[in-house]
């Protein structure tokens, strides 16, 4: 079965990981090679995005990459895990997760370069 055939499962790639690890860059690269990419997607809406409008049709046929992390509005880890488990059990979807990590020293260098406080830094001063 070809990946773009009507009977092929919809490819969903959940892109997540450390804040500053390169999720947005990864999504841009995926978009460049033909994926539909959404960054900072409210993950609680994922089921609505991938559910068919009718019994015979899916809303998006191209591979779909969705970026999210703990900063995403409405992020509740237990809810995300439950939602992903439900989606992976569907025959019409092929769900994969890409977790991007980065060394703390590299994250610090990146945030110091652009003078932006890390979103989870709280009241800690940035050196």
Secondary structure, 3 states (H helix, E strand, C coil): CCCCCCCCCEEEEEEEECCCCCHHHHHHHHHHCCCEEECCCCHHHHHHHHCCCECCECCCCCCEEEECCCCCCCCCHHHHHHHHHHHHCCCCEEEEEEEECCCHHHHHHHHHHCCCCCCCCCCCCCC
